[in-house]
């Protein structure tokens, strides 16, 4: 069982791991690891922490109760209620800035349509063996027949590019567990040098849906220049309207297009968060 959570979450064997002994011990260990993480320069292979033997009552009191310690409730990403194991993400300004910047751009587009998307953010959603929280998520206000309302229609996961295995496993969970009721699964990867990659994923049918593959990729990297030409952008990102709103476009409604200027805006925000 020790390796199961590492495998299903795409985490390295070096991930810090503790036996849960109550909320005070959990918070103390988390703060110590966060201090070490920041002191060591936020190494990408060391951005998560695991606690074992977290029963249901402890999970609810420590990680779901909004009146509890916000550092813990806001850092929880996965709870395996079979193995009683929880995975937490060590917070960084870069992570928060990346998904919030994208969310603002996406929200501006969605507000320009006739219908609305409901922003549900870091909602906890239960699958067959795990509960997870995406970094950002939205769902349509339309209640399509046969659709389970707990699933968002679009979500975003953010991580260091060195944690790509983790992002792939996150996306696999959302697409498989929802039986693709999650229509759009996006990842945002950030490198140490500030390069940013946005990808949309789908289940890989060549593997029977046991893995995922990117279907759209857009990347921005910074040149050794200053001024308007300091960025190099490749790829594109266009998300179909009906995948978000669960209906066809009407009138002047549009698909979502992530422009080069949008990518520059995200890159500048991430850069500022690290200075």
Backbone torsions as a table, in degrees:
resi	resn	phi	psi	omega
1	UNK	NA	-24.9	-174.7
2	UNK	-60.3	-36.3	-177.5
3	UNK	-88.1	-10.3	-175.0
4	UNK	-62.5	-48.0	-177.3
5	UNK	-66.4	-34.5	177.3
6	UNK	-64.6	-42.8	-178.0
7	UNK	-70.2	-47.6	-176.0
8	UNK	-72.8	-18.2	177.1
9	UNK	-103.4	-3.8	179.3
10	UNK	67.7	36.4	-176.4
11	UNK	-102.7	149.2	177.8
12	UNK	-74.1	158.6	179.9
13	UNK	-68.3	-14.5	179.0
14	UNK	-82.5	-0.6	-179.1
15	UNK	-59.6	127.0	178.9
16	UNK	-57.8	139.5	-174.0
17	UNK	-140.9	134.1	-177.4
18	UNK	-133.3	156.4	168.5
19	UNK	-86.7	126.3	-179.5
20	UNK	-69.1	129.0	-178.8
21	UNK	-132.1	30.2	179.6
22	UNK	114.5	163.2	-172.9
23	UNK	-65.5	-37.2	-179.2
24	UNK	-66.2	-44.6	178.2
25	UNK	-64.1	-40.8	179.9
26	UNK	-61.7	-46.8	180.0
27	UNK	-64.6	-40.2	179.7
28	UNK	-63.6	-45.5	178.9
29	UNK	-64.4	-41.2	-179.6
30	UNK	-63.4	-43.8	179.9
31	UNK	-65.6	-38.1	177.5
32	UNK	-64.4	-42.9	179.0
33	UNK	-68.0	-36.6	178.4
34	UNK	-66.5	-40.6	177.0
35	UNK	-63.1	-43.9	178.1
36	UNK	-64.3	-41.5	180.0
37	UNK	-59.4	-46.6	179.7
38	UNK	-70.2	-37.5	179.7
39	UNK	-64.9	-35.2	-178.2
40	UNK	-86.8	8.0	177.3
41	UNK	85.3	23.9	177.5
42	UNK	54.3	60.7	179.2
43	UNK	-61.6	135.5	-173.4
44	UNK	-65.0	-30.7	-178.3
45	UNK	-86.7	16.1	-174.0
46	UNK	-139.4	31.0	-172.0
47	UNK	-99.9	8.4	178.0
48	UNK	-131.7	161.4	178.0
49	UNK	-141.0	143.6	-176.4
50	UNK	-117.2	140.2	170.9
51	UNK	-123.6	130.8	178.0
52	UNK	-100.5	162.9	177.0
53	UNK	61.6	43.9	175.1
54	UNK	-99.5	102.8	-178.6
55	UNK	-76.2	174.3	-174.4
56	UNK	-59.7	-44.2	-179.2
57	UNK	-63.4	-44.1	179.3
58	UNK	-63.6	-39.6	178.8
59	UNK	-60.5	-46.8	-178.0
60	UNK	-65.7	-41.8	-177.9
61	UNK	-71.9	-37.4	-171.5
62	UNK	-92.9	-34.4	-170.1
63	UNK	-119.3	-12.1	-179.4
64	UNK	-114.1	-26.0	-178.3
65	UNK	-71.6	112.7	-177.0
66	UNK	-66.5	-14.8	177.0
67	UNK	-84.7	-3.0	-179.3
68	UNK	-85.1	-157.5	-178.5
69	UNK	-72.7	115.1	-175.9
70	UNK	-63.8	-30.2	179.7
71	UNK	-60.7	-35.6	-179.7
72	UNK	-82.0	-45.3	-178.1
73	UNK	-64.3	-33.0	-178.5
74	UNK	-85.7	-9.5	-177.7
75	UNK	-104.8	-11.3	178.7
76	UNK	-66.2	133.4	176.4
77	UNK	-122.8	-32.3	-178.2
78	UNK	-147.2	137.2	171.3
79	UNK	-128.6	115.4	174.7
80	UNK	-89.9	107.5	-174.4
81	UNK	-84.5	2.9	171.8
82	UNK	-91.3	-50.0	179.4
83	UNK	-88.0	-5.6	-179.2
84	UNK	58.4	46.0	-177.3
85	UNK	-121.5	137.6	179.8
86	UNK	-120.6	142.2	176.9
87	UNK	-115.2	132.2	179.6
88	UNK	-124.4	148.2	179.7
89	UNK	-104.0	130.4	176.8
90	UNK	-73.8	121.3	-171.9
91	UNK	-73.4	145.0	174.8
92	UNK	-140.0	150.8	175.1
93	UNK	-58.2	-35.5	-179.3
94	UNK	-60.7	-46.0	-179.6
95	UNK	-61.8	-48.9	-178.9
96	UNK	-62.5	-43.7	-177.6
97	UNK	-64.5	-41.1	-177.2
98	UNK	-61.6	-50.0	-176.2
99	UNK	-77.0	-29.9	177.3
100	UNK	-70.5	-37.5	178.8
101	UNK	-64.2	-45.7	176.9
102	UNK	-62.9	-42.4	-177.6
103	UNK	-60.4	-39.3	178.6
104	UNK	-64.6	-41.8	178.7
105	UNK	-64.6	-44.8	-179.4
106	UNK	-66.1	-40.5	-179.4
107	UNK	-65.2	-36.8	177.7
108	UNK	-60.7	-43.5	176.9
109	UNK	-63.9	-47.1	-174.1
110	UNK	-64.6	-32.1	179.1
111	UNK	-69.5	-17.3	179.3
112	UNK	-85.8	1.1	-179.8
113	UNK	-98.7	164.3	-178.0
114	UNK	-67.5	-43.9	177.3
115	UNK	-86.9	-179.0	179.5
116	UNK	-131.0	151.7	170.7
117	UNK	-100.5	141.2	-179.9
118	UNK	-93.2	115.6	177.5
119	UNK	-75.2	119.8	-179.1
120	UNK	-113.7	-2.4	169.0
121	UNK	57.4	-128.0	-175.4
122	UNK	-94.2	54.7	-179.4
123	UNK	-74.3	142.7	176.5
124	UNK	-85.7	125.4	-177.3
125	UNK	-124.9	135.2	-176.3
126	UNK	-97.6	129.9	172.3
127	UNK	-104.4	-154.7	-175.5
128	UNK	-73.8	-31.4	-179.8
129	UNK	-133.0	-10.9	-173.4
130	UNK	-136.8	153.7	166.8
131	UNK	-111.2	137.0	-177.9
132	UNK	-136.2	157.8	174.5
133	UNK	-122.1	123.3	171.6
134	UNK	-76.5	165.9	177.3
135	UNK	-72.5	-41.5	176.1
136	UNK	-144.4	148.2	178.0
137	UNK	-159.5	156.6	178.3
138	UNK	-141.8	157.3	171.2
139	UNK	-140.1	156.4	-179.1
140	UNK	-71.0	149.0	175.1
141	UNK	-79.4	-7.3	178.4
142	UNK	-83.7	129.9	178.5
143	UNK	-95.9	89.8	-178.1
144	UNK	-69.7	141.5	179.7
145	UNK	-57.1	133.3	176.8
146	UNK	80.1	0.1	-177.8
147	UNK	-90.1	133.5	175.7
148	UNK	-79.2	117.8	-171.9
149	UNK	-69.3	-9.7	-179.3
150	UNK	-73.1	-21.6	-174.5
151	UNK	-87.3	132.7	171.4
152	UNK	-68.9	158.7	175.0
153	UNK	-88.9	-25.8	178.5
154	UNK	-142.1	141.2	178.7
155	UNK	-147.5	162.2	-178.4
156	UNK	-131.2	135.1	171.4
157	UNK	-121.2	139.8	-175.7
158	UNK	-123.2	143.3	176.0
159	UNK	-167.0	167.2	171.3
160	UNK	-63.2	145.4	-179.3
161	UNK	-61.7	-27.4	177.3
162	UNK	-68.6	-16.1	178.5
163	UNK	-98.8	29.1	-176.3
164	UNK	-57.8	-36.9	179.0
165	UNK	-60.1	-39.1	178.1
166	UNK	-64.3	-44.9	-179.8
167	UNK	-62.8	-40.6	179.0
168	UNK	-61.7	-41.7	179.7
169	UNK	-69.4	-35.5	176.0
170	UNK	-60.8	-49.3	-179.4
171	UNK	-62.4	-40.7	178.7
172	UNK	-59.6	-42.6	177.5
173	UNK	-57.8	-51.2	-174.9
174	UNK	-63.2	-42.6	-177.1
175	UNK	-74.3	-41.2	-178.1
176	UNK	-74.9	-48.2	-175.8
177	UNK	-65.0	-31.7	-179.4
178	UNK	-86.3	0.5	-170.7
179	UNK	47.9	45.2	177.3
180	UNK	62.5	23.6	169.4
181	UNK	-71.9	-24.3	164.0
182	UNK	-73.9	110.6	-173.1
183	UNK	-83.0	-33.3	-176.6
184	UNK	-131.5	117.1	177.0
185	UNK	-116.9	116.3	-176.9
186	UNK	-115.5	147.6	170.2
187	UNK	-124.3	148.6	173.8
188	UNK	-123.7	116.1	179.6
189	UNK	-106.5	135.4	179.3
190	UNK	-121.1	133.5	177.6
191	UNK	-97.1	169.2	178.0
192	UNK	-61.5	-29.2	-178.5
193	UNK	-87.6	0.2	177.6
194	UNK	94.0	3.3	174.5
195	UNK	-69.5	143.7	-175.6
196	UNK	-130.4	133.0	177.8
197	UNK	-123.7	126.3	175.2
198	UNK	-109.0	128.2	-178.9
199	UNK	-133.3	145.9	169.8
200	UNK	-106.7	139.9	-173.0
201	UNK	-121.2	157.1	171.7
202	UNK	-142.5	162.5	175.2
203	UNK	-65.9	138.3	179.0
204	UNK	-86.2	106.2	-177.2
205	UNK	-69.4	-18.0	177.3
206	UNK	-68.4	-19.1	177.5
207	UNK	-108.8	13.5	-178.8
208	UNK	72.9	22.6	179.9
209	UNK	77.4	18.6	179.5
210	UNK	-92.5	-0.8	175.9
211	UNK	-146.5	174.3	-178.3
212	UNK	-122.9	161.7	176.5
213	UNK	-142.1	146.7	178.4
214	UNK	-75.4	140.0	177.7
215	UNK	-114.2	-15.5	173.2
216	UNK	-143.9	140.1	179.4
217	UNK	-140.8	133.5	175.0
218	UNK	-133.9	130.6	-173.8
219	UNK	-132.5	140.9	174.7
220	UNK	-125.1	131.4	177.1
221	UNK	-130.7	155.9	-175.9
222	UNK	-102.2	131.5	177.2
223	UNK	-84.2	174.4	176.2
224	UNK	-86.5	49.6	-178.2
225	UNK	-133.2	170.8	171.6
226	UNK	-123.2	165.9	178.4
227	UNK	93.1	-167.7	-172.4
228	UNK	-67.2	-18.6	-177.6
229	UNK	-103.4	22.8	-175.9
230	UNK	-80.2	-8.0	-177.5
231	UNK	-114.3	146.6	173.7
232	UNK	-117.5	123.1	-175.3
233	UNK	-121.1	132.5	177.6
234	UNK	-128.1	156.9	176.6
235	UNK	80.0	-173.8	-179.7
236	UNK	-151.8	165.4	179.7
237	UNK	-146.7	108.0	178.1
238	UNK	-128.6	122.9	-177.3
239	UNK	-110.3	128.5	-176.3
240	UNK	-65.8	136.6	179.9
241	UNK	-55.6	-46.5	-174.5
242	UNK	-68.6	-22.7	175.1
243	UNK	-70.5	-26.0	179.8
244	UNK	-89.5	-46.2	-172.6
245	UNK	-99.2	-7.8	178.8
246	UNK	62.2	32.2	172.7
247	UNK	-157.2	167.1	179.0
248	UNK	-75.4	156.6	176.9
249	UNK	-65.4	151.4	173.9
250	UNK	-129.8	144.7	173.0
251	UNK	54.9	-121.3	-175.8
252	UNK	-93.0	10.8	-179.9
253	UNK	-65.5	151.7	-173.3
254	UNK	-132.9	160.3	167.3
255	UNK	-72.0	162.3	176.4
256	UNK	-83.9	128.6	178.5
257	UNK	-122.6	119.6	175.5
258	UNK	-86.6	108.9	-173.6
259	UNK	-85.2	169.1	174.9
260	UNK	-60.8	-39.4	178.1
261	UNK	-64.0	-36.7	176.6
262	UNK	-62.2	-44.1	179.2
263	UNK	-63.0	-39.4	177.5
264	UNK	-64.2	-39.0	179.0
265	UNK	-62.4	-44.0	177.8
266	UNK	-63.8	-44.4	-178.7
267	UNK	-62.6	-41.6	179.8
268	UNK	-66.9	-39.9	178.9
269	UNK	-64.6	-43.3	178.3
270	UNK	-63.6	-42.3	178.8
271	UNK	-60.9	-43.5	179.9
272	UNK	-65.4	-34.5	-178.7
273	UNK	-68.0	-19.7	-176.5
274	UNK	-100.9	-2.8	-177.4
275	UNK	-93.3	NA	NA
